[in-house]
Amino acid sequence: MSDLRQRFYIEDFPVRGEVVHLEEALQTILAQREYAPAIQILLGEMLSATTLLASTLKIRGRISLQIQAQGTFKWAMAECNHLGEVRALADYEEDPHFMQGQDSSTVLATLKNPVLFINIEPEFGERYQGIVPLDQPNLAACLMQYYDLSAQIPTLIVLASTAERSGGLLIQLLPRNNEEEQQKIDEDLWPRLTMLTQTLKAEELTDLEATEILYRLYNEEEVRLPEVEKLQFACTCSREKCEDALKQIGLEAVKETLEVQNPIEMDCQFCNKKYQFTAKEALSLFGEHLS
């Protein structure tokens, strides 16, 4: 039950969905830094949302959600790739509003000039960035509005998180092709699924197994379950990326840094891994050698 994504389909209907559950990965991420309770919940919801959205993409690559704002809350991001590897991070200043909360609405209500970016980065091909207004009560409602206005695919999203576990459910009514248009379809299906999905409680989403959630909600429908997919925390940092970063700032900047810090130490904020470069190693990146 720890970290998984369970896809599901309604047999003979253009309906698909996913249930995600994160526990070990969430706890690993929250252990990297000391986050206020409301920020923990926001990151948990963003992680679940990102894994749900990643499942809707049929590409190799990664998708990330990033919230930027002014004021005491600076930014937060969550990322998931096609392998089910997730990571997340947030930056903010101390604020009494962040010390309690039940869902993402606690943080969203405090944001000044907020913007939510959806970034899709395929391994090959062009990157895409969508901008989502954060003018709804919670993160799930903002994402549903995005699907309604941009993708024009009827979509229901439910998110919930605690400091220990996060969960999410997404269900969509997909467009029908010409052949399917000719077939009879239960016109009450989507309204019925909507009503049932809205009965899902936050504690059920975080505490129950995916199969139990789906049975409680849709036991009168013919639900088909493909094989469950594993999720896990993973960071994409590497020594090679640090080398590229040093090259990008240039030789003179590296020399100036070495005057006050030798060896140069670079920390990954996502996983706290440290990379060190001696003067010899740093200068060799530019073909320079110590005299």
Residue pairs with C-beta under 8 A, 6 or more apart in sequence:
1 21
1 23
1 209
2 21
2 23
2 24
3 21
3 22
3 23
3 24
3 25
3 230
3 231
3 232
4 20
4 21
4 210
4 228
4 229
4 230
4 231
5 18
5 19
5 20
5 21
5 51
5 52
5 55
5 84
5 228
5 229
5 230
5 231
6 18
6 19
6 20
6 210
6 211
6 214
6 225
6 228
6 229
7 16
7 17
7 18
7 55
7 225
7 226
7 229
8 16
8 17
8 18
8 19
8 214
8 223
8 224
8 225
8 226
9 15
9 16
9 17
9 223
9 224
9 226
10 16
10 189
10 193
10 218
10 221
10 222
10 223
10 224
11 221
11 222
11 223
11 224
12 222
13 185
13 186
13 189
14 173
14 174
14 175
14 176
14 180
15 171
15 172
15 173
15 174
15 189
15 190
15 193
16 171
16 172
16 174
17 169
17 170
17 171
17 172
18 51
18 52
18 55
18 56
18 168
18 169
18 170
19 167
19 168
19 169
19 210
19 213
19 214
20 48
20 51
20 52
20 55
20 167
20 168
20 169
20 210
20 231
21 165
21 166
21 167
21 206
21 209
21 210
22 44
22 47
22 48
22 51
22 86
22 165
22 166
22 167
22 231
23 164
23 165
24 232
24 233
25 47
25 86
25 231
25 232
25 233
26 43
26 44
26 47
26 161
26 164
26 165
26 166
27 164
28 233
29 43
29 47
29 86
29 87
29 88
29 89
29 233
29 270
30 40
30 43
30 163
32 89
32 269
32 270
32 271
32 272
33 89
33 269
35 43
35 90
36 92
36 94
36 95
36 98
36 99
37 98
37 99
37 100
37 101
37 163
38 97
38 98
38 99
38 100
38 101
38 106
38 107
39 76
39 90
39 92
39 98
39 107
40 161
40 163
41 101
41 102
41 103
41 104
41 106
41 107
41 161
41 162
41 163
42 67
42 76
42 90
42 104
42 106
42 107
42 139
42 161
43 76
43 78
43 88
43 90
43 161
44 161
44 162
44 163
44 165
44 166
45 103
45 104
45 138
45 139
45 140
45 159
45 160
45 161
45 166
45 168
46 65
46 67
46 76
46 77
46 78
46 88
46 104
46 139
47 78
47 80
47 86
47 88
47 161
47 166
48 159
48 160
48 161
48 166
48 167
48 168
49 65
49 78
49 139
49 140
49 143
49 157
49 159
49 168
50 63
50 64
50 65
50 78
50 79
50 80
50 86
51 80
51 84
51 86
51 168
51 231
52 157
52 168
52 169
52 170
53 63
53 65
53 80
53 118
53 143
53 170
54 62
54 63
54 80
54 81
54 82
54 84
55 170
55 229
56 170
56 172
57 63
57 82
57 120
59 82
59 120
59 122
59 123
59 125
60 82
60 122
60 123
60 124
61 81
61 82
61 120
61 121
61 122
61 123
62 79
62 80
62 81
62 82
62 120
62 121
63 79
63 80
63 81
63 118
63 119
63 120
63 121
64 77
64 78
64 79
64 80
64 117
64 118
64 119
64 121
65 77
65 78
65 79
65 116
65 117
65 118
65 119
66 75
66 76
66 77
66 116
66 117
66 119
67 73
67 75
67 76
67 77
67 111
67 114
67 115
67 116
67 117
67 134
68 74
68 75
68 114
68 115
68 117
69 75
69 111
69 112
69 113
69 114
69 115
70 112
70 113
71 110
71 111
71 112
72 92
72 93
72 94
72 95
72 97
72 98
72 110
73 92
73 93
73 95
73 98
73 107
73 110
73 111
74 90
74 91
74 92
74 93
75 90
75 91
76 88
76 89
76 90
76 91
76 92
77 88
77 89
77 90
78 86
78 87
78 88
79 86
79 87
79 88
80 86
80 231
83 234
84 229
84 230
84 231
84 232
85 231
85 232
85 233
85 234
86 231
86 232
86 233
86 234
87 233
87 234
87 235
87 236
87 270
87 271
88 270
89 269
89 270
92 98
95 110
97 106
97 107
97 109
97 110
98 106
98 107
98 110
100 106
101 107
102 202
103 138
103 159
103 160
103 161
103 202
104 138
104 139
104 140
104 159
105 137
105 138
108 114
108 134
108 137
108 138
108 139
108 142
111 134
114 134
115 131
115 132
115 133
115 134
116 131
116 132
116 133
116 134
116 139
116 142
117 129
117 130
117 131
117 132
118 129
118 130
118 131
118 132
118 146
119 127
119 128
119 129
120 127
120 128
120 129
120 130
121 127
130 146
130 150
132 142
132 143
132 145
132 146
133 142
133 145
134 142
135 142
136 142
136 144
136 145
138 159
139 159
140 157
140 158
140 159
143 155
143 157
144 155
144 156
144 157
147 153
147 154
147 155
147 157
147 172
148 154
148 155
153 172
153 173
153 174
153 175
154 172
154 173
154 190
155 170
155 171
155 172
155 173
156 169
156 170
156 171
156 172
156 193
156 194
156 197
156 198
157 168
157 169
157 170
158 168
158 169
158 197
158 200
158 205
159 166
159 167
159 168
159 205
160 166
160 167
160 168
160 202
160 203
160 205
160 206
161 167
161 206
162 206
164 206
165 206
165 207
166 206
167 205
167 206
168 205
169 197
169 200
169 205
169 213
171 193
171 197
173 190
176 185
193 218
193 221
196 217
196 218
197 217
199 217
200 213
200 217
204 213
204 216
205 213
208 216
210 228
211 225
214 223
214 225
235 268
235 270
235 271
235 273
237 268
237 270
237 271
237 273
237 275
239 275
242 266
242 275
242 277
243 277
243 285
245 266
246 254
246 264
246 277
246 282
246 285
247 285
247 286
251 283
251 286
251 288
254 264
254 282
254 283
254 285
254 286
255 283
257 264
258 264
258 279
258 282
258 283
262 278
262 279
263 276
263 277
263 278
263 279
263 281
263 282
264 276
264 277
264 282
265 274
265 275
265 276
265 277
266 274
266 275
266 276
266 277
267 273
267 274
267 275
268 274
268 275
279 290
280 289
280 290
283 289
283 290
